[in-house]
Amino acid sequence: DGAAAPMETGPQPSTSACSPPSHPPAVKDDFQFVLCEGCQQESPNLKLLTCLHTLCLNCLSENKPIGQCPVCRTAIPQVSGIPNMDNLLFTNLQTRLSIYKKISDSGGPSCSRCRGEAAAVWCSECEEFLCTKCFEDHQWFFKKRSHEARRVEELRAESAHRFLEDTRKSCNLFCSSPGHADQGHISSIYCKKCKKPLCCSCALLDSQHAPFCDIRSETQRRQEELGTMSQKLKQKRSGFEATYAALQDEAARLEQAQQEMRELIRQRVEQLVRLIRQEEEELLGLVEVRQEQGRRELARELQHVEGVLRRMEAGERLVEKMSLYATEQEVMDMQPFIKDSLEELQQLEPPAAGDRVQPGDMAECRARLQAL
């Protein structure tokens, strides 16, 4: 029966020369977001912080002081400074991009099985490149399964964005019951009570699970929830940007006031020559103390608001990339963590104008200068 069974139809690899790609490889510039935000390098161990920045284990291990995000200086809850949440989306995108890079290379990929021949077909289910001969064997072996296979020359003509969208697999969630994931039980049901994906057997046999909904509806709801929160953050972000600009203006005015006061002090003191040199030094010291105090306080506020803005930017970027490229498994694993971080950001408010630091008071300095 096996010998007589017909082969499943699939893409027939062409023997003609591969056509040049119609899209230039845009992997380097367009997908910088999948790299570690610290060292800008690829890493299989990317961690997602509560501030929604992504860093590799090396950067987190070398981070000084431990316990703060090196990008926005937000506190890291874990004592070790290493977050528990893996950025599965960016790690998986790195893997898929590495496949696209092999396809885009001028030499092209070689067959994943025989290792000798140039690959003509890519099987997205097996995640293997196959030459013409190995592809025929593959079709016989998987004759009762529907593996999607495409010619390498077709993939080479596509952009990296299209390749990532096409290779985003659906229905790849496994049952959360112990042992079922190892047995390959695919989940199509979501239990709202325990908030976990289930296979049909668990949903029918275990009375503890209820109510249910379709797993795709749940993943779509989570994506929409993240999108709504991202839109609200965009509206709130304008308030923080205005505060940041106002703080920058105040810092500039503080610097200008310092320069003006220095010049005025020097002009007046120079008229009295040696008799008031000591008083001149005391006045300059007083200005420096007041200005340094104001500068430090403004610097702290600027640093805080800048950190919040970077967290918001990272959240918007992550939600956008989740919507474009995340698999259902990645949405189920990462959405609660991202949601908590976005809710924390939504609760933040920019400091009111009356609460912000004012430039140093020069009244005492002016009074002493007038007395001279």
N, C-alpha and C positions, 0 to 999 in steps of 0.2 A: 504493500500500500504506500509506503514511504517513497519507493522508487517511482510509483505511478502518479503520485500526487503532483498537481501542477504547481509550479513556482508562483509565488505572489509577484504581482507586477510591481516594479519599482523603477527608479530612474536608470536608464541605460547609459553607462559612462561613455562619453565620446572619445574617439581615438585621435581627433584633430587637436592641433596645438591650442593651448589655453589662450583665450582672448585677454588682453590687458584689462585691469580693473577700471571700471567706469568712475569709481569714487576713489580719491586719494586716501591713503590710510590716515584717519584723523584720530587715532587712538591716543597719541601722545598729549595733544592739547585738550581734546574734548572730554577725556576721562581722567583728568588729574584728580577728580574728587574721590576716586577709589584708592588713592595712595594715603599713606600715613601723613597726617597734617603736621607732624613734627619734622621728620626727616625726608618727606616727599619720596619715599621708596615703597615698592610693593612688599607686602608681608602676608604670610598665611595666618598670622596671629594679630588681627586687628581687634581692638577693644573699643566699645562705645561708652563714653562717659555720660554722666547725668546732664552735663552741659551740652550734649549732643555733638561734641567733637570726637573724632576718630583718631586713635594713636596706636602704634604697634607696641609690643611688649618691650622692645629695646628702649624706645623713648620713654616709656613709663618707668622702666627700671632705672634709667639714668636721670630721671626727673628730680631736680633739686629746687625747692624743698619737696620732699615726698608729701603727697596729700593735696596737691593743687594741680589743676590743668595747666600745662605750660603755655597754652594758647590764650585762654581768657582768665586764668588764675582762680577759677571756681573750685571750691573744695571738693575733694574726692571722698565719698563716704567710707570706702574701704580703708582700713588701717594700713594695709600693705601698699596702698596707692595703685593697685591693679584692679580695675572694675571686673565684675562678674559677667557682664553682658558682652557677647561677641557680636561684632558687626557682620552678621552672616551675609547681608546684601552685598557689601563691598568685597568681601572675601570671595564669594561666588562669582561676582562680576569680574574679578581679576582672573579667575580660572577660565571663564568664557572668553575674555579678551585675549588670553594667551592662545586660545584655539584660533581666534580670528587672526592673530598675528601670524600664526603658522600658515594660514590660508593665504594671507596677503603677501608673504615673502616671495621674492622672485623665483626661488628654487621650488617653492611649493612643498607641502608635507609629504612624507613617505608613508607607506602602508603600515598601520599599527600592528598588523599580524605577521606578515612575511618579512617586513623591515627592508625589503630590497627594492620593491617597485614603487613608482610614484603613485600617490593616492589619486583616485579619480572620483571617489564618493565619500561623503560624510554621513554616518548614521547617528542621528541625534539621540536615539534611545541607548545604543551601546556606547556612544561618545567615542567613536573610533573612526579613523581614516582607513579606507579600503581601496586596494587596487581592483582592477577588473576581475581577476581570478578569485580573489578573496571575497569580493562582493557576490559572485555567483554562489560560492559556498555558504555565505551568510544568508542568502535568500532561501536556500534549501533548508538550512538548519532552523531558521525562524519562519518556516512556511505557514505556520498556524498563528503567527503574531503579526501585527501590523506595525512594523518598524518604519518610521519615516526616514528616508534616505534622499540626499540631494547631491548633485554633481558639484565637485569642488570649484569648477570654473564658474558656475552660477553664483556660488557663495562669494567668490573672489570679486565678482562684479558688484556686490552689495556693499553698503556702508556698514561701519561697525554698529551704528545705532540699529539698523534693520536686523543685523545678525543677532544682537542681544534680545531684541523684541521677539524674533522668531524662535529663539532657543529658550525662551521663558516657558517652562513646562507648567502645565496645569494638572490638577488632580494628583499631586504627588505627596499628599499628606498621608501619614501612616497613623494607624489607630494608637491612641495614647495608653491603652490597657497594657499592663506588663506582659511582655512576651510577644504581643501581636506585631509590634514594629519590626522585630527580628524575623517574623514569619511573612512579612510583606503584606499585611492586611491594609488595604487602601481605605482611607476614611472618606465618606461622602456626607456624614451627618455631624452636626455640632450640637453638643449638649449645653444648653444655656445655664443649667444648674451648676455643673462642675467646670464649665468653661474649657472643655477639651474636645478634640475631634475623636469620633468613634467610627468603628466599622459597623456594618449592618447587624452582625451577630451580637455585638455588645449592646447595641441599641434595643434589640428585640428581647434578649435573654435577661438583661439586668434591669430590674424594675426601679433601681435607684436613679437612673438617668431620665430626666424630663425637665422642662419641655425641650423639643428638638427643633432644629432648623437646618436648611441646606448649608453645607460648608462654604459654598461659593457665595451665598447670601451674606454669611457672617464675615468672610474676608472682604467682600465689597463694602459692607457696613463699616468695617474697621478702616478701610482706605478712605471712605467718605468722612468718617469721624476725624481722622488725621488731617484731611484736606480742610475741613471746616475750622479746626483749631489753628491751622496754618494761616487761613485767611484772617482770623481774629488777631493773630499775632502781627500780621502785616499792618493792620490798622493801629495797633498799640505801638508798633515800632516807630511810627512817625513822632510820637510823643518823646520817646527816648532820643531820637535823632535831633529833635529840637533842643532838648536839654543838653545833649552833647555839644551842639553848636554854640549854645549860650555859655557853657562852661569854657569852651575854647576862646570865645570872645572875652570873657572875664579874665582868662589867663593872659590874653594879649594886652588888655587894658592894665592889668596888674604889672606886667613887664614894662609897659610904656610909662606908667606912673613912677615906677622905680627909677627909670632912666631920667625922667624929668626932675625928680627929687634930687638925684645925684648931681645933676648939672647945676641946679639951683644952689645946693649946698656948696659945691666947689666955687661957684661964682662969688657967693657971699664971703666964704672963708678966705679966699685969696685976697680980698680987700684988707683984711686984718693981718695978713702975712704971719709972722712968727708968733704974735701974741695969742692967737687962737688956734694954733695947729693941734693942740691937744683936744680942744673942743670939737674941731673938725673930725678927728678920728672917732670920737665918741658918737657924734651924730651919724657918721657913715655906718658904724657898728650897729646903732639902733635901727637904721633903715634895713640893713641886711637881716637882722633878726626878725623884724616884722614881715619883711617880704618873704623870707625863707619859710616862716610859719604859714603864711598865706599860700605860698607855692606848694608846700607839702600837702596842705589840706585840699587844695584844688586838684593836685595830682592824684590824690586818693579817690576823689569823686570821679575824675576823668577815667581813671583805671576801672572803677566799678561799672560806670555806664558803658565804657568800651567793651568790657567783658560781657555785659548783658546783650549788647548789640551783636557781638560775635556768636553768642549762644543762639540768639534768634536767627541769625543768618545760617548757622549750621543746622538748626531745626528745619527751616524752610527748605534748604538744599536736600536734607535727608528725606523729608516727606515727598519732595518732588521726585527724587530718584526711586523711592519706594513705589510711588505710583507708576513710574515708567518701567522699572525693571524687576521689582521684587516678586518672588514666587509666593505661593500661598503659604508654604512652610515658613518662609522668612517673615511674612506678615504676621502669622500666628505667634511666632517666637518673639519678634521684636516690637510689635505694636503696643503691648501694655507698658513696656519700659519707656518707649518714646512718648506715649501718652502722658505718663507721670511727669516726664521732664517738661513737656509742653504745658501741662497744667501749672507746674511750678513757675514757668516763665510768665504765664498769663496773670498770675497773682502779683507780679512785680509792678511797681508804679515808679515813674521818674520822680526824683525829689522835687518838692515844690520850690518856687522861687524864693520864698521866705526862709526855707531851710538850708539854702545853699551857702557856701562859704563866701564872705565878702572880703575884698582886698584889705591888706593891713592898714590900720589906722595911723595916719601921719600927724595927728593933732599935736601930740607931745613933741615930735620932732620940729614942727613948724613953730610951736611956742618958744622952744629954746633958740631956734634960729632968729626969731623976731627979737628976743631979748638981746642977742648979740648986736 
